[in-house]
Amino acid sequence: MPERIARGVHMLMLTFGLRYVALDFLVDPQGRWYLIDVNPNGQWGFIPDLRTPITRALADLLERATR
């Protein structure tokens, strides 16, 4: 992900007060990025290799938020 897109994602999360978000992008052949969907409850469990690390990272993030 280009740095300018990553900065935009961070600003979006700050603006909406999100600690986690799943975003869908399309990238055209010229390399232009288009934000298609903002999903604060995005799913990851259907990706076997990512299920455990993402679940643990989110649990850690949420646990820190309550301290």
C-alpha positions, 0 to 999 in steps of 0.5 A: 500500500502506498504511503499516501494511502496508508496515511489516509487510512490512519486519518479515516480511523482517527476521524471515526474513532476506529481501532480496527477496520477492514477496507476494500480497495480497487486499484486500476491499471494506472495505479489509482486507488479507489476506496470501495467499502469501510467495514468496522466489523470486517471478517478474517476468519475465512482466511486460514493462515490469518485467522489466529494472528489477526484474532490475537492482534485484535484481542490484544488491541481491545484488551489494551483499550480497557486498561 
